[in-house]
């Protein structure tokens, strides 16, 4: 009984803590979003450089080398299978999508929140709900509903439980940001990424050395194939 009274007396303190955590989560989510975007953009630029420059210069030699290696290993060239998503599209639950959207709109609509300090939080979450609905992203709407249990108290969780879960979310978001920062660091050390940074003249010199190395490997594998009767 004493514990219950103590919790009730602290409810105002819990509410303020939840507001503070909501604001912090939004800030950390933005940092994570920017970090992921940086990683994806960098990864795409490396792939484009690899395709448009590296393969344009060395693709023919790489193909010959891979063919010789595969011959020695007994691997046949097999085309990529095309995944069939028709069944998944046919099984899409349109009704569930609309039900989830309406439910989340009631929870996160900024006009339903009178606290001006909290308006920004509800606007951001409502924008996420709208985006997910427009993309017909059922999984994202389900994820946002789970967040609503914690962030808004939808579903009857106590303030203490909500604070606990929100602190766990903050930890996960922070760790995810650290992971993507490490992935960016690994990309920066990638051979292709390093080549991208070089000036054109030095880049051509490096390509020529790689070409010579590949040609040497082709010669070696070709001789092995002849000896083995391939």
Number of C-alpha atoms within 10 A of each C-alpha: 6 7 8 9 10 10 15 12 11 13 15 12 12 18 14 11 14 23 17 12 19 21 15 15 21 16 13 18 18 13 15 21 14 13 19 19 13 15 19 14 12 16 17 12 14 21 15 13 17 19 13 11 14 16 15 11 16 16 15 10 17 16 12 15 21 13 17 21 17 13 15 15 9 9 11 9 9 6 6 6 6 6 6 8 8 8 8 9 9 8 8 12 12 10 9 13 18 15 11 17 23 12 12 20 17 12 20 24 17 20 12 12 14 9 10 10 10 15 16 14 18 18 15 15 21 21 14 16 25 16 14 19 17 9 10 17 13 19 11 16 24 18 10 21 22 13 18 17 16 23 21 19 16 13 11 11 14 13 22 16 13 21 21 13 16 20 17 12 18 19 14 12 19 16 13 16 20 14 15 18 17 13 15 19 12 11 17 17 12 13 10 15 19 13 20 18 11 12 9 11 8 12 14 14 11 14 16 14 11 13 17 13 12 17 16 13 17 20 14 13 19 18 13 14 15 9 9 9 7 11
